[in-house]
């Protein structure tokens, strides 16, 4: 992980929003992220693929569902950047609305699988 890779990933608002949701919720299904972001699944999956390729997130398959989380081997400095960004933006649009949409899902604890 380099600073250039991290900040390039953070420069796109969809990728940033995904990372901040994953930071807050530890692990989310693609459909959770799609609903929270209000974006089409192919667009969200494309950005998650970019984050995975950059080494920022890790995915796992469970049946036909894909779940994402921050990569457990992220360096401490990268986690700190994500944490500070989360703290500084959590009350702002669109980040607060993303969390509200995720929380308002009919049954957020009943995962897709």
ZAMARGU-4260 file (C-alpha; in steps of 0.2 Angstrom, whole numbers, plus 5000, padded with zeros to 4 digits):
<rodrens>
0) 5000/5000/5000 | 5007/5017/4995 | 5000/5034/4999 | 4997/5037/4980 | 4986/5021/4979
5) 4976/5026/4994 | 4973/5044/4989 | 4969/5039/4971 | 4955/5027/4978 | 4949/5041/4990
10) 4948/5053/4976 | 4932/5045/4969 | 4916/5049/4979 | 4909/5032/4976 | 4924/5023/4982
15) 4926/5034/4997 | 4908/5032/5002 | 4910/5013/5001 | 4926/5013/5011 | 4918/5024/5025
20) 4902/5012/5026 | 4914/4997/5027 | 4924/5006/5040 | 4908/5009/5051 | 4900/4992/5048
25) 4915/4981/5046 | 4907/4970/5032 | 4893/4973/5020 | 4885/4964/5006 | 4885/4972/4988
30) 4866/4974/4990 | 4869/4983/5006 | 4881/4995/4998 | 4869/4997/4983 | 4855/5002/4994
35) 4865/5013/5005 | 4873/5022/4990 | 4857/5023/4979 | 4867/5017/4965 | 4865/5003/4952
40) 4874/4986/4957 | 4886/4986/4942 | 4893/5003/4946 | 4895/4998/4965 | 4903/4982/4960
45) 4915/4991/4948 | 4921/5002/4962 | 4922/4988/4974 | 4933/4979/4961 | 4944/4994/4960
50) 4946/4995/4979 | 4950/4976/4980 | 4963/4978/4966 | 4971/4992/4976 | 4972/4981/4991
55) 4960/4992/5001 | 4946/4979/5003 | 4944/4960/5004 | 4929/4951/4998 | 4922/4934/5002
60) 4908/4924/4993 | 4894/4916/5002 | 4883/4907/4990 | 4879/4919/4976 | 4882/4934/4988
65) 4898/4944/4989 | 4903/4953/5005 | 4916/4966/5007 | 4927/4973/5022 | 4942/4983/5024
70) 4957/4973/5020 | 4964/4966/5037 | 4982/4969/5031 | 4980/4988/5028 | 4994/4998/5036
75) 4990/5007/5052 | 4993/5024/5043 | 4980/5020/5030 | 4968/5014/5043 | 4971/5031/5052
80) 4967/5041/5036 | 4951/5031/5034 | 4946/5034/5052 | 4950/5052/5052 | 4940/5054/5036
85) 4926/5045/5043 | 4926/5056/5059 | 4927/5072/5049 | 4913/5068/5037 | 4901/5056/5046
90) 4888/5071/5049 | 4890/5078/5031 | 4880/5074/5015 | 4881/5061/5007 | 4889/5051/5020
95) 4876/5053/5034 | 4862/5049/5021 | 4872/5033/5016 | 4872/5027/5034 | 4853/5032/5036
100) 4848/5023/5021 | 4858/5007/5027 | 4850/5009/5044 | 4832/5011/5036 | 4833/4995/5026
105) 4818/4983/5031 | 4830/4971/5040 | 4848/4977/5040 | 4853/4962/5051 | 4846/4949/5040
110) 4860/4947/5027 | 4857/4943/5009 | 4863/4925/5012
</rodrens>
